[in-house]
Amino acid sequence: MVSYIDLLLPVALATLIAWIASMLIHILIKWHNSDYQALKNESEVADAIRNGSPAKGLHSLPYCVDMKEMATEEMQNKFARGPVAFVTIFDNGMPPMPKLVAQQILFFLLGMAMIGYIARLALAPGAPYLDVLRTVSALGFMTYGWAQIPMSIWYGHLWSTTGQYLLDALIYGFLAAGVFAWLWPAAS
């Protein structure tokens, strides 16, 4: 079995490369700019939300957490009249970019650590390059992408948005796979 210590360099390097790819996707290529749409009456909606002083977090409109309540005529009328929405409230002010970047790096680091852990259980030292590539790319895709699908199923994200995040996951998975395959420990 591969020692996890032997995978620290691939985990660290794959983290760095995935983060750089993410930065390029979001800053240079910008295909995620289409993920969000403007409201024609943004000022009025912002005023209405501000006047309600909602707590930070995810809010649903209409608010309904019980299936029995959903069966009532009043709640069905609220849904029929609309709008039906999920709204995420953040702290006011500009996004805290250093904190968010650090969290994104940690996201990649923990993901790569899990990928390395599972790969070391599945692959022997000296495993062929293509075996490592196939295994780690599949693990990378699952780690960074698969959980995006319920966002379209349950939260109304456009399927095109989910497709873009799955493409991101494929990229991160193949980049991780290339690093792990290149640096996979040789047989003793």
VOZAGU-697348 format. One record per residue (C-alpha): residue number from 0; x, y, z. Coordinates in steps of 0.02 Angstrom, whole numbers, plus 50000, padded with zeros to 5 digits. Layout:
N
<k NUM, east X, north Y, up Z>
...
END
This chain:
188
<k 0, east 50000, north 50000, up 50000>
<k 1, east 50058, north 50176, up 49960>
<k 2, east 50108, north 50277, up 50113>
<k 3, east 50004, north 50433, up 50133>
<k 4, east 50164, north 50529, up 50166>
<k 5, east 50216, north 50488, up 49988>
<k 6, east 50059, north 50576, up 49927>
<k 7, east 50085, north 50741, up 50018>
<k 8, east 50176, north 50819, up 49869>
<k 9, east 50043, north 50765, up 49741>
<k 10, east 49904, north 50826, up 49859>
<k 11, east 49988, north 50995, up 49883>
<k 12, east 50034, north 51019, up 49700>
<k 13, east 49863, north 50963, up 49636>
<k 14, east 49782, north 51085, up 49760>
<k 15, east 49885, north 51228, up 49691>
<k 16, east 49852, north 51183, up 49509>
<k 17, east 49664, north 51160, up 49537>
<k 18, east 49655, north 51328, up 49627>
<k 19, east 49748, north 51413, up 49483>
<k 20, east 49629, north 51331, up 49358>
<k 21, east 49481, north 51392, up 49461>
<k 22, east 49552, north 51567, up 49465>
<k 23, east 49577, north 51565, up 49276>
<k 24, east 49401, north 51499, up 49248>
<k 25, east 49324, north 51636, up 49355>
<k 26, east 49437, north 51784, up 49314>
<k 27, east 49500, north 51755, up 49136>
<k 28, east 49378, north 51639, up 49048>
<k 29, east 49226, north 51699, up 49149>
<k 30, east 49103, north 51565, up 49094>
<k 31, east 49020, north 51577, up 49264>
<k 32, east 48966, north 51757, up 49231>
<k 33, east 48808, north 51685, up 49157>
<k 34, east 48765, north 51592, up 49318>
<k 35, east 48669, north 51741, up 49388>
<k 36, east 48538, north 51853, up 49312>
<k 37, east 48489, north 52031, up 49354>
<k 38, east 48317, north 52075, up 49419>
<k 39, east 48232, north 52212, up 49319>
<k 40, east 48173, north 52289, up 49482>
<k 41, east 48331, north 52258, up 49583>
<k 42, east 48315, north 52419, up 49685>
<k 43, east 48138, north 52380, up 49739>
<k 44, east 48180, north 52200, up 49783>
<k 45, east 48335, north 52257, up 49879>
<k 46, east 48230, north 52384, up 49974>
<k 47, east 48099, north 52253, up 50017>
<k 48, east 48230, north 52131, up 50080>
<k 49, east 48322, north 52266, up 50175>
<k 50, east 48159, north 52321, up 50258>
<k 51, east 48130, north 52144, up 50319>
<k 52, east 48303, north 52138, up 50401>
<k 53, east 48326, north 51953, up 50365>
<k 54, east 48460, north 51854, up 50454>
<k 55, east 48609, north 51792, up 50357>
<k 56, east 48575, north 51625, up 50273>
<k 57, east 48459, north 51539, up 50150>
<k 58, east 48277, north 51595, up 50145>
<k 59, east 48133, north 51521, up 50047>
<k 60, east 47987, north 51613, up 49971>
<k 61, east 47851, north 51565, up 50005>
<k 62, east 47913, north 51498, up 50171>
<k 63, east 47851, north 51321, up 50198>
<k 64, east 47944, north 51183, up 50289>
<k 65, east 47804, north 51059, up 50319>
<k 66, east 47719, north 50953, up 50186>
<k 67, east 47554, north 50968, up 50281>
<k 68, east 47565, north 51157, up 50267>
<k 69, east 47605, north 51140, up 50082>
<k 70, east 47440, north 51048, up 50059>
<k 71, east 47339, north 51196, up 50123>
<k 72, east 47245, north 51304, up 49999>
<k 73, east 47328, north 51462, up 50067>
<k 74, east 47504, north 51394, up 50036>
<k 75, east 47459, north 51325, up 49865>
<k 76, east 47393, north 51498, up 49819>
<k 77, east 47557, north 51578, up 49875>
<k 78, east 47654, north 51457, up 49765>
<k 79, east 47537, north 51483, up 49618>
<k 80, east 47545, north 51673, up 49634>
<k 81, east 47734, north 51672, up 49653>
<k 82, east 47869, north 51714, up 49654>
<k 83, east 47946, north 51550, up 49711>
<k 84, east 48125, north 51582, up 49762>
<k 85, east 48273, north 51540, up 49870>
<k 86, east 48368, north 51693, up 49927>
<k 87, east 48539, north 51688, up 50009>
<k 88, east 48578, north 51835, up 50124>
<k 89, east 48760, north 51879, up 50154>
<k 90, east 48837, north 52008, up 50269>
<k 91, east 48828, north 52183, up 50196>
<k 92, east 48985, north 52251, up 50115>
<k 93, east 49107, north 52192, up 49985>
<k 94, east 49145, north 52006, up 49983>
<k 95, east 49292, north 51966, up 50100>
<k 96, east 49403, north 51903, up 49960>
<k 97, east 49553, north 51846, up 50065>
<k 98, east 49439, north 51740, up 50174>
<k 99, east 49345, north 51670, up 50023>
<k 100, east 49507, north 51629, up 49930>
<k 101, east 49575, north 51541, up 50084>
<k 102, east 49415, north 51440, up 50099>
<k 103, east 49425, north 51393, up 49915>
<k 104, east 49605, north 51335, up 49936>
<k 105, east 49553, north 51234, up 50090>
<k 106, east 49410, north 51159, up 49987>
<k 107, east 49535, north 51099, up 49857>
<k 108, east 49660, north 51040, up 49988>
<k 109, east 49533, north 50935, up 50083>
<k 110, east 49465, north 50868, up 49918>
<k 111, east 49639, north 50818, up 49859>
<k 112, east 49676, north 50740, up 50029>
<k 113, east 49520, north 50631, up 50012>
<k 114, east 49564, north 50588, up 49832>
<k 115, east 49739, north 50537, up 49888>
<k 116, east 49670, north 50433, up 50030>
<k 117, east 49553, north 50335, up 49918>
<k 118, east 49681, north 50319, up 49778>
<k 119, east 49809, north 50244, up 49897>
<k 120, east 49681, north 50111, up 49947>
<k 121, east 49641, north 50071, up 49765>
<k 122, east 49812, north 50079, up 49683>
<k 123, east 49975, north 49993, up 49726>
<k 124, east 50146, north 50074, up 49723>
<k 125, east 50209, north 50076, up 49545>
<k 126, east 50032, north 50071, up 49473>
<k 127, east 50031, north 50109, up 49286>
<k 128, east 50012, north 50292, up 49239>
<k 129, east 49845, north 50264, up 49151>
<k 130, east 49773, north 50169, up 49300>
<k 131, east 49816, north 50314, up 49414>
<k 132, east 49749, north 50438, up 49286>
<k 133, east 49582, north 50348, up 49267>
<k 134, east 49558, north 50320, up 49454>
<k 135, east 49606, north 50495, up 49511>
<k 136, east 49511, north 50584, up 49371>
<k 137, east 49351, north 50490, up 49419>
<k 138, east 49380, north 50528, up 49603>
<k 139, east 49415, north 50711, up 49561>
<k 140, east 49257, north 50728, up 49459>
<k 141, east 49153, north 50651, up 49598>
<k 142, east 49238, north 50755, up 49732>
<k 143, east 49219, north 50923, up 49647>
<k 144, east 49062, north 50903, up 49543>
<k 145, east 48933, north 50774, up 49584>
<k 146, east 48856, north 50870, up 49730>
<k 147, east 48811, north 51012, up 49611>
<k 148, east 48671, north 50910, up 49531>
<k 149, east 48547, north 50928, up 49676>
<k 150, east 48565, north 51117, up 49661>
<k 151, east 48470, north 51104, up 49496>
<k 152, east 48351, north 50970, up 49558>
<k 153, east 48298, north 51057, up 49719>
<k 154, east 48354, north 51238, up 49714>
<k 155, east 48313, north 51290, up 49537>
<k 156, east 48488, north 51319, up 49473>
<k 157, east 48487, north 51314, up 49284>
<k 158, east 48549, north 51149, up 49215>
<k 159, east 48671, north 51247, up 49108>
<k 160, east 48748, north 51316, up 49268>
<k 161, east 48762, north 51142, up 49341>
<k 162, east 48840, north 51085, up 49177>
<k 163, east 48971, north 51221, up 49192>
<k 164, east 49013, north 51166, up 49369>
<k 165, east 49025, north 50986, up 49310>
<k 166, east 49145, north 51044, up 49174>
<k 167, east 49246, north 51131, up 49309>
<k 168, east 49248, north 50968, up 49408>
<k 169, east 49307, north 50873, up 49255>
<k 170, east 49449, north 50996, up 49232>
<k 171, east 49499, north 50988, up 49416>
<k 172, east 49487, north 50798, up 49411>
<k 173, east 49599, north 50782, up 49258>
<k 174, east 49725, north 50907, up 49326>
<k 175, east 49733, north 50811, up 49490>
<k 176, east 49748, north 50649, up 49393>
<k 177, east 49894, north 50715, up 49293>
<k 178, east 49987, north 50768, up 49450>
<k 179, east 49951, north 50606, up 49545>
<k 180, east 49996, north 50497, up 49394>
<k 181, east 50158, north 50594, up 49368>
<k 182, east 50209, north 50584, up 49552>
<k 183, east 50136, north 50414, up 49597>
<k 184, east 50260, north 50319, up 49705>
<k 185, east 50360, north 50183, up 49620>
<k 186, east 50359, north 50003, up 49679>
<k 187, east 50493, north 49965, up 49807>
END
